Amino acid sequence: MNAPLLEFRDLTVRYGARAVLDGFCGALWEGRILAVVGPNGCGKSTLLKSVFGLVKPDVGGARLMGRLVGEWDRCELVAFAAYQLVGAAGEV
């Protein structure tokens, strides 16, 4: 089986003393749809920000196509996201 397109392992993000994400694990496989739902303040935006390197996790991290998000060049990451997210939406 192929590796997931996007994977989170033990992702923990804190804003001050408050843990917004605490040990989050999950994966998104190519060709699948994932919905992230929940009440305000539960960490949905923080999860997306961690994918694009806008917030640094305290523990764990995200891998995009098998590479840690922090290893991606910023321009490369943005180009990949635009192609995958916007391009994929056009195919629906």
C-alpha positions as CSV (number, residue, x, y, z in Angstrom):
1,M,0.0,0.0,0.0
2,N,1.2,3.5,-0.8
3,A,2.1,6.1,1.8
4,P,-0.5,8.6,2.7
5,L,-0.5,12.0,0.9
6,L,-0.7,13.7,4.3
7,E,0.0,12.2,7.7
8,F,-0.1,13.6,11.2
9,R,1.8,11.8,14.1
10,D,1.3,12.8,17.7
11,L,0.7,16.4,16.7
12,T,0.6,18.7,19.7
13,V,0.2,22.5,19.3
14,R,-0.1,24.8,22.3
15,Y,-1.0,28.5,22.4
16,G,0.6,29.4,25.7
17,A,-0.4,26.8,28.3
18,R,-3.5,25.7,26.3
19,A,-3.1,22.6,24.1
20,V,-5.2,23.2,21.0
21,L,-4.1,19.9,19.4
22,D,-2.9,17.2,21.8
23,G,-1.5,14.0,20.3
24,F,-3.5,14.2,17.0
25,C,-2.9,11.4,14.6
26,G,-4.5,10.9,11.2
27,A,-3.8,10.5,7.5
28,L,-5.2,11.5,4.2
29,W,-4.9,9.2,1.3
30,E,-4.8,10.2,-2.4
31,G,-8.2,9.9,-4.0
32,R,-10.0,10.2,-0.7
33,I,-12.0,13.0,0.8
34,L,-11.5,14.1,4.4
35,A,-13.8,16.5,6.3
36,V,-12.5,18.1,9.5
37,V,-15.5,19.3,11.5
38,G,-15.9,20.5,15.1
39,P,-16.9,23.4,17.2
40,N,-15.1,26.8,17.3
41,G,-11.8,26.6,19.0
42,C,-11.3,22.9,18.7
43,G,-8.2,23.1,16.4
44,K,-9.4,22.8,12.8
45,S,-7.6,25.9,11.6
46,T,-4.5,25.1,13.7
47,L,-4.4,21.7,12.1
48,L,-4.3,23.3,8.6
49,K,-1.8,25.9,9.7
50,S,0.5,23.1,10.9
51,V,0.3,21.5,7.4
52,F,1.6,24.7,5.8
53,G,4.2,25.4,8.4
54,L,2.5,28.5,9.8
55,V,2.5,27.1,13.3
56,K,5.3,25.0,14.7
57,P,4.1,22.0,16.7
58,D,5.4,21.5,20.2
59,V,5.4,17.7,19.6
60,G,5.1,15.5,16.6
61,G,4.5,16.9,13.1
62,A,3.0,16.5,9.7
63,R,4.4,14.7,6.7
64,L,3.4,15.7,3.2
65,M,4.1,13.0,0.6
66,G,6.4,11.3,3.2
67,R,8.5,14.5,3.9
68,L,8.2,16.5,7.1
69,V,6.5,19.8,6.4
70,G,9.6,21.6,7.8
71,E,11.8,20.1,5.1
72,W,9.8,21.6,2.3
73,D,10.9,24.9,0.7
74,R,8.2,27.5,1.3
75,C,7.7,28.1,-2.5
76,E,7.6,24.4,-3.2
77,L,5.0,23.8,-0.4
78,V,2.8,26.6,-1.7
79,A,3.0,25.4,-5.3
80,F,2.3,21.8,-4.2
81,A,-0.7,22.9,-2.2
82,A,-2.1,25.1,-5.0
83,Y,-1.8,22.3,-7.5
84,Q,-3.2,19.6,-5.2
85,L,-6.0,21.6,-3.6
86,V,-7.1,23.9,-6.4
87,G,-6.3,21.5,-9.2
88,A,-8.1,18.6,-7.5
89,A,-11.2,20.8,-6.9
90,G,-11.3,21.5,-10.6
91,E,-11.5,17.8,-11.4
92,V,-14.6,17.2,-9.2
